[in-house]
Amino acid sequence: MPDEIPEVIWNKDKTAGILNLITELNMLLSKSEALRMIKNGGIRLNQKKVEDPSFIVTIRDGLVLQAGKRKFVRLKLER
């Protein structure tokens, strides 16, 4: 994991489907691309591999999402 991870302020729902979350954060261009990445083991949430494309993420401060080897985002909740 890199030392510097870009932070994104999240002011939407407290839960989100993993495919929607990835595309809303502009980590990947489409849900089909995100689905492919999940099937190939390329999506991680706090360093744990996401294997279920219907996974619902509970958004919390400091959550780190990784797509592939080089795309990282840390979520920061808007207060």
N, C-alpha and C positions, 0 to 999 in steps of 0.2 A: 504494500500500500504506500502511495506517495506521501511525503511530508506535508505538502500543501494540497488540500482537496477543496475545489470550488464549493461555496455554500450557496444554496438557493433558499429563499424565504418562501415558506409554504403557508398560504392563507385560505386553503380550500378545506374540503372534508377531512375528518380525522381518519378515515379509512379509504383505501383505493385499491382497485385491482392492479396487479403487478404490470399487466400490459398497458393499461391506461397511464399508470404512473411513469413508466419508462418513456412513453411518447409525449406526455405532458411536460416532462422535464427536458425534452428534445435530446435525449441520449441516443435514440434511434429514430429513424424517419417514419416507420410504420409499425403497426401492431403485428403484421406478418413477419417483419424482420425481428421484432422482439420475441415472437413465438419461436422462430428458428433458433435464436440465441439461447432461449430457455431449454429447448430440446437438446442443444449441443453443450449444455452446461456452462454457458457464458454469462449468466446473470447471477449476481451475488448480492445478498442483503446482509450487511454487517459481517462480511466474509463467509457467510453460509450460502451454499449453492441453492438456488430456487429451482425446483424440479417440476412444480405444478403451475401451468399457465393460468389457472383460475385462482391462484393464491391471492388472498386479500391481505393487504399490508395495513397494519395499524401504524399510522404516522405519529412519530414522536421526535422530539428535539434530538439532533445529533445522529439520526439514522443515516447510514452510508450505503448508497446504491452503486453497484459496479456493473458496467456493461462491457464485456470483452476485457482485454488486458489493460487498456489505457484510459477508459472513460469512467470517471468517478464523480459523484455528487454527494454532498452532505446536506441534509435537510435541516432547516432552522425554522421552527414554528414562529409565526407572527403572533405577537402577544397583544 
